[in-house]
């Protein structure tokens, strides 16, 4: 049988961020090669979800070609009024 214990502190939540959205300033961006299409789609979804959960953060994405490599680029942008 389990014993009920008192005054055991709850540890802080640990969340390892794959993308550092919280560190991005407006105008900052990063790119993920489309050769890893699954990772690019995941990053796009993660940016959208982060923006919905955190007031003041909005992102936009574009497919770009840089040095003949197709990439997904994610920018932090100002929130729409």
NORHU-V101132 format. One record per backbone hydrogen bond with DSSP energy under -0.5 kcal/mol. CO is the residue of the C=O (numbers start at 1). NH is the residue of the N-H. If there is no record, write none. Layout:
co = [CO | CO]
nh = [NH | NH]
This chain:
co = [7 | 9 | 13 | 15 | 19 | 20 | 21 | 25 | 28 | 30 | 32 | 33 | 34 | 35 | 36 | 37 | 38 | 39 | 40 | 41 | 42 | 43 | 44 | 45 | 46 | 47 | 48 | 49 | 50 | 53 | 54 | 56 | 58 | 60 | 62 | 62 | 64 | 64 | 66 | 69 | 70 | 71 | 71 | 72 | 73 | 74 | 75 | 75 | 76 | 77]
nh = [9 | 11 | 15 | 17 | 21 | 23 | 24 | 28 | 76 | 74 | 72 | 36 | 37 | 37 | 40 | 41 | 42 | 43 | 44 | 45 | 46 | 47 | 48 | 49 | 50 | 51 | 52 | 53 | 54 | 55 | 57 | 58 | 77 | 75 | 64 | 73 | 66 | 71 | 69 | 66 | 34 | 64 | 73 | 32 | 62 | 30 | 60 | 77 | 27 | 58]
